[in-house]
Amino acid sequence: MEKRFGDYRIRPRERELIGPDGLIELSGRSFDLLEALLTRPNQLLDKAALFDAVWPGVVVEENTLQVHMSALRKALGPGFIATVHGRGYKYVGPEPVEDEEPMRSLAAGADGNLGRYRADCVARETEIAAVARLLDQHRLVSILGPGGVGKTTLAVAVAETLGRVDGGVWMVDLASLGSGEFIESVLIQTLAVPFRAGSRSLESIVEYLRPTEAVLIFDNCEHVRGAAARVIRTLLAEVPDIRILATSQVPLALPEEHVFKLLPFAVTGEGELVDAASAQFLAYCYEAFGEKLSADELPIVARLCRRLDGVALALKMAAARAATVGIETVDRQLEQQLASLEADWDPALPRHRSLAASLAWSYDLLEPEDQRTLRALGVFQGSFSIPAVNAVAGEGAEMRVAELVRRSLVVRDGQDRARYRLLESTRHFALDKLAEAGEDVITRDRHAAYIRDLFADSVLRWEVLPDERWDQIYRPDGDNLRAALAWTKTRADWPTYVEIAAGSYRYFMEEQLGAEGLATIEAGMSLVGAVPPETAARLQLALGEIGRYNAMDVRAYQGLEPALDWFRQSDDRLRYTQALVLTAWITIFFHHQGDAEPLVAELETLIADMPPSKVKSWALVGIGTQAWTRGDTMSGLARAEAGLAMHLDVGNPKGRFRSVMNLAEMLHKGGDTVRALSLSNQIMPELRAAGRSLLLGFHLNNNAAYRMALGDFDGAVAPLYEAAEIVPRDGGQWHWCLLQNAAELLATRGAFDVAALLVGFTDKSFEGWIDGRQATEEMQRNRLSGTLEAALGRAERDRLLQQGRALTLFEADHLAGFIKTERQRLKV
């Protein structure tokens, strides 16, 4: 309430003193002294009373009071404040009177306060339109999402699309409130609602807003949700022409509420063009600092966006730092410590000063048990299930995860609605809190134990489950598997590491991650002496499986030999059969007929009464292949085809693809290339229907080789160069096969010198491969040797072969035409 005394007027809400000549400058403490004196005119206020009124709970020197009183006397002039020496002060001027005025309402034509806020809402056109439509149809719309995702920016951008609103659009920022009891005060200050003695704050706000149309944006409601909901409910009921747009991490739970969930920006996938919304936003922010992105920085931008999960605040902070130290440096820093990302500007919201501060804001609002659960969730890589959370964070996690989802700190996984995940920025924050609480070691140990138990029976379940169902169970925890393996290595918990490695090898095979799986198993092989014999045997079987998958039959056999001996003495019939099938296949593949016969005979006995299964499918194809190689063609192919059919019956299409590839290789090796190519052609539509995969690439490469062996060089072009786009050109065995295929194709085009260089390169490469060239590649190498000698002469051929040994991988790919511009030049 304003008061008048003489020619002066005091305005407590604005903390202003108005004199005859206008506004008088006063310090805050001097203004407080004047208020205290005016409340008790003509009464003595001793120094203690004035200290309590102006500096409550603070010890100050007496001369401080004298300084502020002197400033007050100077502002008012003589005749207003009297000093009672040794006792205190009193107001002796004209009687203060309350300056009441009629209650004003929000004026039509009010501008609102939206002009104070910037809406740099880039790449959100769809979201802006969607929220604007909702606000046009409903009086209360809530934008929900995790901290830093851009809720406030979107709300401002939506408000800017609304056109003229008679009472204005008002941003009501609740971020600074410690509790909900002061929401009415914030509204009063924001809207400049006149205060009247005897009226309740909310009643005054309603009366002020009722006569006109207005839009209020209640920003940052999550920490005062209950109080915000109470005020908004009243406004909706009492103010007919009001619309409210709220931003929050949790719903307001009002009947009138319509929710819009704001997700992080879409990110660019591996190898895709940099055109996702996140990349557009980061580029915009970066260029706002006066910088320009170069073409070679675009892949780094895409990687940055993936690291930061498309979270707007994180991308903006990354752009700010990149403007100083460069995009590549920021990418490297984020790889090391994502949650420490800070900005160098002073934004309107102090809690957005850093990404960690934004997350701390949300974290501090949680109950202790929810905080503990969030900390524990930090150890999960990628997504996680409720059983996983129970194992790591304790029973009853379902309710706590539901609360964290409600607060937008945990999000449902986009691929599987029964799983959840943390945004990467939230995960790093949770890990920091986990370490601060001293819980990181025990929580990571629990996580590793859960992964060990999860994958312990994965190999056995693979035998009885269709591939698709098995993938659904184990694929989502691939990142968690890697995290557990890494942790147990760091912790030197070798028994757990070996258990996890031995149990999980099938995951790497099914995900076509042969090199990673082999490295995992090899790391455990040095530890077989420190684990129980049964665990050691399972790891050795894993080496046999993953070695065979990687076309490293010699290394596979080194693992299978001791595993076969151990399982032969055990009662684990399934694993013994698996080891026997692998050993038989390798023996057959190397044409060791004498050694293969007893293995195949034992296999026939073992599977005679075995129900249909994946291992039985493999066994039948192997038995049929062995029969074919010893001359029993019709019977052999019949057994092999029965195995191929069984692969489909038990839901093992990937096994069928591999079996066809192995069978075709054996046919080609045995001289029946026509039948090998026929098999390859027959399986190709199924492979393509299954999607672009490594297996498709392998089959295409072999298909090209079979065609060239039959003289169909034109027909080999398409499968070879399609394979080169699928198979990783990483300097591995399949890469060398591609290059040798290209060499033969180029020789038929008359590019004999280039072909000789490529053969020299593959010669050197295969020399370092323990298995050397397999049969298809060896036969092709022999053909090429004769072709090149006939075209170049032996001396020139040998000179070029030697020169080719010095090529780099890039140079070899360039010569082969695997780089598209070079392929166009070579017309292949």
N, C-alpha and C positions, 0 to 999 in steps of 0.2 A: 504494500500500500504506500503510495506516495504521500509525503508530508510537506506542508508549507510552513515556513517560519520567516516572517517579515518578507523581504524580497527574494528569499531563497526557497528552493524546492529540492528535496532529496528523493531520489528514485532508487529504492533498495534493490529491486531486481536487476536493474541495469548497473547498479553501483555507481550512480552519477550524482553530482551536486551541481544544480543549475542556479546561477546567480543573475543579477540584473543584466549582465552583459553576455550571458550564455554559459556554456559548460566551463566548470572550474576544475583544473587538474588537481587531484588528491591521490596520495599513495593509498594503498589498500589498508594499511594500519591506521592512517589518519581518518579514513572513511569509517572504519570500525569504531574508532573512538567517538566520532560524531553521532553515530547511531546509538551507542550506549548512553551518551549524555541526553539525547533527545527522548529516549524512552522514560527518563525520570527527570523531567524539567524542574528546575529550582530545588533539586535535592542534591545533597552532598554525596559524591561517589569517592570513597577513599581509594588509595592507590591499589590496594589488594583487589577491590572489586573491578577496577579498570584492567588490571593485569589478567584477571580471570575471564573477562569479556573479550579481550583482544588477543591475549597470548595464553589460552588455556593449556595448562600442563607444561608450559615452557618457562624456564628460569631466564629472566632478562634483567639487564641493569636498569636502575632507576632513571639514568640520564636518557635511555631509549624512549621512555614515556615522555620525558620533557621535550625531546626533539620533535616527536610527532605532534604533541600538543602545541608547540610553537608553530609548526607548519599549519595547523588547523586555525589558529588565531590569525595568522597572516592571511589565510584565504577568506575568512569571514569578516575581519576587521574588529575594532573594539566593541564592547558591549554585549558579547555573546557568551563568553566563557570566563568564569571567575576562578581565581586560585585561592584556596583556603590554606594558608601556609602551615606546613607540617601535617596537614590532614588529607587534602585531596583537591578535587575540582567539581564545579557544577555549572549546568547550563542556566544562564540568566537572561536570555534574549526573549523575543516575542514568543507567545505561546504557540507551540507546534500544533497544527490541525491536519487531520487526514483529508487528503485531496481526492475525494471520491468522484468517479465519473461513471456514466452508464456503461454497462457491459457491452463491449464491441464484439462483432462477429467477424469471421474471416471474410474479407472484402472480395466481391466478385472482381475479377481482373487481377487478382494477386499473382505474382510471378513464381512463387515457390522458391526453393533454394537449389534446384537442380543444376543451376549454372556453376555451382562450386565444384561439381564433380565431372571428371572426364570419363568418357565411355569408350576408350580405345578398344572397341569390340570387333576384333578382326577374325574373319573366318567363322563367324557365328550367325550367319544370315538365316539359316534354317531355324536355329533355336530362338532367335529374336522374333521371327514370324510366328512360331508356335506359341510362345508365351504371350505375345500380343493378342493372338486369337483367344487364348484362354481368358485373359484379362478383359477382353471385350464381352465375353459371355458370362463371366463369373465375378463376384465382388471380392473374393479372396483367393489369391493364387500364391502358392509357396514354391520358390525355387530351392530345391534340395541338392546338396552335393558336398563332397569333402572340402576341407580347408584349402584355399589357394586355387580352386578349380575355375574361379571367375564368376561367382554368383553375383557379387555386387556390380561388376562391370556389365553383366548381362541385364541386370535389373535397370540400371541407368540407361542402357541402350534401348531397352523396351520402352521406358518412360519417354524417351525422346521421339518415339514414333507415334505417341498418342495425340499429337496435335494440341490445340488450345484447350485447356481445362480451366474453367472459370475461377476456381479457388486455388489453382496452381498444383504443381507436383512437388511433394516435400519428402526429402530423404531424412529419415529418423534413425540416426546411427546409435545402436545400443551397445557397441563394442566396449566402450569404456566403463560400463556399469559393472559394479562388483556384485550386485544382487538386483532382483526385480522390483524392489520397493520404490525405486526412483524413476520408473518408466514414465510416470505422469510428469515428473519434473523435466525430463528430456523433451517430452512433447510440448510442454508449456514453453520451454526455451526455444525449441525449433520453430514453433508456429507463432511465437510472440503473443501467447494467450494472456490477456489482462487478468490479474489475480484480484479476487474480491474477498474481503474478510468474511468468514462465516460460510463460504461455499467450499465444497470438496473439489479437489483438483480435477478429477475425472469429469465431474459435472460441469465444471467451467470449460473444459476442452470440448465436451459434447455440445454445449450451448454455443460455443465459438464456431464450431464446424457445421452445425446443423443447417443453416440457411443456404449453403451453396455447395456446389460440386467440388470434390477434391480427390486427389490420389496421394496416398501415403505409402512410402516404401519403408517398411520396418526391416532394417538391415542388421544381420548378426543376432538372430533370436535364440540360438541354441542354448546359451548359458542362462537365459532368463525366460525359458520357454513358457513356464506356467503363468508368470505374470504377464508376459506378452500376449498369451492367448486370452487371459482375462480382459485386458484392455481392448484387444481387437474384437472380442465377442461383444462388448458393450458398444463400441463404435458402430459395428455392423447393425446392431439392433436399434440404436438411437439416431444414427445419422443416415438418412435414406439415400443420399447421393454420394456416398463415399465408396471408393474402391481401394483395396489394400493389396500390395505386392510385398511378400515377405521373403527374406533369404535366411536359410537356416541349414544346419546339418541334420536336424531332426524335424519331423512333422509337428505342427501345432496341435494336431488332433482335435480340430474343430469341425463340426458337421458341414460348414460352408466351404471348407478348404479344398482346393483343387491343386494337386501336386504336379510339378514338373521337375523331373530328375535330370540334373545337368551332369553330363559325363565329361571326363577329360577329352582334350582334342584327339581326334583320330591320328594315329602315327603311321609312318611309312614302313612297310614291310621290307625284309631283307631283299635287296636287289631291285626294289621298285623305284619308280621315278619320285623325285622329291616334290610331290604335289599334295600331300596330306595336309589337313588343317593345321596340325601342330607345326609343320615346317613353315607354312605361310605365316603363322603367328610369330615364330621365333625370328624369321627373316625380317618381318615388319619391325619388331622390337630392336633388332640389331641395327637396322638401317636408321631407326629413330635416333640412334646415338651418332649418326654421321658416318657410319661405316657401310661398306658394300661387300656383299658376298661374292666370292669368285666361284667359277664353275667347279674347281677341284675341291671346294669346301662343302659342296652340296651333300656328298655321302656322309661327311662328319655331322652336318646338320641333322640328317635323318637319324644317325646313331644317337645324337644328343636327345632328340625327341623321344626315342625309344627308352633311353636311360631314365628320362624324367617323366615317363608315362603320359606325356601330353598334358601335364598339369600346368595351367596358365602361369601361376605365380612363379613356379620353378623355371619355366621357359624364359620369363621376363628377367629373372635374376641371372640366368645363364647368359642372356644377351647382354646385360649390363656388364658382367665380368668380361665377357668376350670382347667387348668394345675396348677394354683396357689391355688384356693379355692375349687375345686371339682365340678363335674358335677351337683350334686344335688343343691348345693348353687347357681350356675349360673342359673339353672332353676327357683329357687325361686326368685332370683333377677330380672330376666327377666319378671316374672309375674307382678312385681311391676313397673318396669321402663325400658321398652325395648330400648328406643331411646338413653339412656345414655351409652350404651355399648361401651367401649373403649378398645383399644389394648395397650400393654405395650412395643411393639416393635416400631422401627422407619422405617416404610415402605418407599419405594421410592416416593410415592405420599402423600404429607402432608395432602391433603384433605381426604385421607382414614385413617387418624389418629383415627378417630372415626366414627361410623355410622352416628351420627348427623352431623359431618363435611361433609361427603359425600353428605348427603341430603341438607345441607345448600348450598353447591356448586351449586346444581341444582336449588334450591329455589331462590337464588340471581340472577339467569339469567332470572327470570320471570318478566313480566310486573306487576304493582301493582294490577290490577284487577284479573289477574291469580293467584297471590299470595293470595289474599283475598279468591278466590274460593277454592284453595287448603287447606287453613286453615279451611274453613267451612266443607270441605269434611271429615275432621278428626273426626267429630261427628258420621259419619255413621259406623256402625258395619257391616262387611261383604260387600255385594254389594249394589248398589244404582242405581236408574233410573234417567233419565233426569228430569222428573217432580219432583222428590224428591229434586234434586239439585236446581231447580228453586224455590221450596218452602223454602229451607233452605238458599241458597246463593243469591237469587234474580233472576229475569227474565234474559234471555239471557245467561243462563249457558251453553247451548249446545255448543256454539262456544268456550267458555273457557275450557270446559271439553275436546273438540276436541284438543285444543292446549296442554293441560296437557297430553293427550294420546300421542300426537306427540312427546312430550318430555319425554315419558316413566315414568312419575310420576303417571299417572293413567293407569290402565290396563283394558282391556275388561274382563268381567267375563267369566270364562271357561264354565259355564253352560248355560248362556243366553247372547247372543251377544248384546242385547239391554240394558244390564246393565254393570256397571263398578265397580271397586273396587280399593282401595289402598292396596299395600302390608302393612303388619302389622307394619313394621319398619317405613314406610312413614307415616302411620296414627298416630303413636305416635309422630313423629316429627311435623306433622301438628297440633296436639293438643297442643304441647308445644308452637308453634307459635301463636295459637289461644288465649292461655292464656296470652302470652306476649302482644298481641294486645288488651287485655281487652274485647274480643268478645265472650268468652266462654259461658257465661250465656245466652245471647240473642240468640246465635246460637243453643244451646242445647234446649232452649225453643221452637224455631221454629221447630227443629227436632221433639220434642215431640208433638207439635201441628199437624205436618204433619202426624205422625203415628196415632194420635187420629182420624184425619179425614179419613185416609186411611182405618182403620179398623171399622169406625163407621157403615158402612152398610155391613160389611163382613158377618154377620149372615143372613141378608136378601138376599144377593147375593148367599150365599151357597144354599138357597132353590131353586134358579132358574138356577144355573149353574151346569154343570157336575162336579164331583169331580176333574177330571184332570185339567179342565180349572180353577177352583177355586184355586187349589193348585199352578198353574202357576202364578196366580196373587199375592197370599199372602205368599206362602212359602218363596220366596227369601228375604222377609223383617222380617223373624223371629228374626234374631240377632238385627235388628234395633228396633223391638218391645221390646225386653228385655232391650235394652239400654234406651229407652224412659220410660219404667216402672221404671227402676233403678233411672233415673234422677229425675223423678217427686217425687219419694219417698225421695230422698236426698234433694230435694228442698222443700219438704213438700207441694207440689202442689197437694193436695188431690182431688179436683174436676177433674183435668186432669187425675190423676192416675185411679180414679174410672171409668171415661169415657173409658179410654184405656182398662182397665181390662174387663169391661162389653162388650166391642165391640170385644174383641180378643179371647174369650174363645174357640171359634170353632177352631182357629188355633191350640191350644194345643191338642184338641181332634183329629183333622185330622193328626197331626204329632205324635200321640201316646205318648204324653208327659203329661199324666194324672196327675202325682204327681206335676209337675211344674205348670200346669194350676190350680190345686186345691189350691196350696200355693198362687198363684197370686190372686185368687178370695177371699180366706180367708183373705188376707191382706186388701182387700177393704171392707170386710163385717163390720169391726168395724167402718167404716166411712159412713155407709148408712144414718145416721141421719144428716150428713153435706152436703148432695147432694139433688137435686130435687127428688121428689117421682118417677118420670118416670125413672130416672137414677138408683135409688135404686132398682126399680122393675126389670130392665134389669140385674143388678148385681145379684139379687136373682134368677132370671131365669138361669143365668150363673152358679150359685152354684148348682142348680138342675141338669143341664146338666152334669157338670163336676163331681158332686158327683155320679150320676148314672153311668157315664163312669168308675169311680174308684170303682164301686161295693160298694159304701157307701150310700145305699138307705135311711138310717135314716137321714143322714146329707143332702142329696139331698132334702128330703121331707121338712126339716126345711126351705130351701130356696124357695121351690115351693109354699108352702102354702100362704105366703104373696104376692108372685108374681102373683099367680092365682087370688087372690082377686083384686089386682090392675088392671091387664089387663082385667078382666071381666068387669070393669067399664069404660075401655078406648075403643077407636075405633081401637086399634092395634090387628086386628083379627088374624094375623099370629102368633104373639108372644103368644096370648092367646091360640091358638091351640097347639103350641109347649109345653106350660106349662101344658095344659090339657092332652096331650099324655103322657108326662113324669109321671104325677101324676097317670094316669090310669095304666101305666105299673108297677109302683112300687106297687100299690094296688093289681093288679092281681098277681104279683110275690109273694106277701106275703099271697096269698089266702084269702084276705079279700073280699069275694064275694059280701057281702051286700053293702060295700062301693064302689066296682068297678062298679056295675050295673048302677047307675045314671051317672057316669063319662063316661062309654062306650056309653050309650044312647045319651048323649049330643055330644059325638064325632061323632057318626053316623050322627047326624043332621048337625054338622058343616062342615063335609067333603062331604056332599051329592052333592053339586054343585061346589066343589073345583076341579080345573084342576089337572092333575097328578103333584105331587111334592114329595119332600123327606118327609115332615111331613105327607102327606097323606099316603105314603108307610108305615111309622111307625105306623100310626093310624090303617090301615087295618090289619097289622100283630097283633097288640094289640087286636083289636076287634075279630079277628079270634081266638086268643089264649083264650080270655075270653069265647067265645062260646064253644070251645073245653073243657075247664075246667068244664063248667056246664052241659056237657054231649052231646052237639050238635056237635058230632065229625066231620061228613062229611061237614056240613056248615062251621064249624070253620076252618078246614084245607083249605077249598076252599078260604075263605076270606084271610087267612094267606098267601097262595100261590099267591093270586092276589097281595098282598102287596110285596112279595118277587120279583115277576116279575116286578112290578112298580119301585122298587129300580133300576133295570137294565135299564128300559126305561128312567129314569130321570138321568142316569149317576152316580148312587150312589152305586157302588159295595161294598164299605166299610160298608155302612148302611145295605146292604144285608147280609154281613158276620155277623154283630152284631145281626141282626134280627134272622138269622138262629140259632145263638148261644143261644139267649134268648128263642126261640121257642123250641129248643132241650132240654134246661134245664127244661122248663115247662113240656114237654112230659115225661122226665125222672122222674121228681118230681111227676108226676101224675101216674106213674107206667108203662108207655109205653116206656121202655128203648130200646126195639128193634127198634121202629120208631125213637127214638132220635139218636141212633147210625147210622141208615140209613141216616138220614138228615146230620149228621156229615160227614159220608163217602162221600156223594154226593157233599158236598161243598168243600171237600179237594182239588180236582184238580184245582178249581178256585182260592183257596187261594194260592196254590203253584205257579200258573201261575202269580199271582199278586206280588210275591216276598216274601222273608223271612221277616216276620213282627210279631209284638206282637199279632195281631189277629190270625195268624197261630199258634203261641205258645199257646194261650188260647184254641183254638179249639183242638189242639193235646192233651193238658192236659185233657180236658173234654172227648175226645175220649177214652183215656186210662181209665178214671174212668168208662165210660159206659161199656167198654169191661170187666173190672173186675167185675162190677155188674152182668154181664151175665156169668161170669165164664171163660172168654177167657183171662187167665192171660198171656199166651205166646204172644197173639196178642197185649197186652197192653205194652209190653217192648219197642218196637220201638217208638211209639208215645210219651210215657212218657219221655224217655231220649232225644228224639229230642226236646221236649218242654223245657226240662231243659237247653238246649243249647241256646234257644231263649228268654225265659222269664227271665227278670232280677232277679237274686238271691240276692235280696236286703233287705230281711226281710219284704217284703210286703205280702199282702193277697194272691196273686197268687203264691208267693214262698212257703207259708205254704201249699197251695193246692198241689203243686208238692211234697212236703215232705210227706204229708199224703198219696198221691198216692203211693209213693215209699214204705211207711210203709206196705201198703196192699200187694204190690207185693213181698216184702221181707218175709212177713209172709207166703205166698204160697210157698216160697223156703225153709221154715223151720227155717228162722232166726227170731224166735219169740222175742228173747230178744232185738235185734236191732229194730224190728218193734215197740215194746213197748216203747223203748226210744224215737223214733221219734214221736209217738203219744203223749207222755208226753210233748215233745217240742211244738207240734202244739196246744195242749190243752192250754198251757200257752200263746202262741202267740194269739190265737183267743179270749182269755179272754179280751185282751186289744183292741179288734176291736169292734167298736160300733154296727155293724150289726151282730157280731158273725158268726158262720158257716152258709153258705147258704145250701139249701136243699140237693144238691149233696154231699157236704162234711159231712153234718149231718148224712145222711143215711150211708155213708161209715164209719164214726166214730162208729156208732152203730154196723155195721157188724164186725169191727175190735175188738170191745170190747168183743164180744162173742167169736171170734176166739182165741184171746189172753188168755182169761180166760180158755177156754177149753184146750189150749196147756200148759199154765204155772201155772194154778191155780190162784185163785183170789188174794191171798196175794202176790205172786211173781209178778203177773201182776201189781198190785197197787204199789209195791215197785219200779219197773222199770219205771212206768209212772211218779212217783215222781222224780226219778233220772233224767229222760229225761228233766224235767223242767229246769234243771241247765245247759243243753247243750248250747254251743255257736252256732252261725249260721254256722261257718266253720265246727264245729264238726258234726252238723246235716247234712250238705251237704256231708261230708266225709262218714258218716254212710249210707246215702241214695245212695251212689255210683255216685253222681253227679260229683265227681272228677274222671277223667277217669281211673287213675291207680287203684283206689278202685273199680270201676265198673268191671274192668277186673278180680280183685281178687274174687269179689262176683259172677262173671259169670252171670250178668244181662244185 
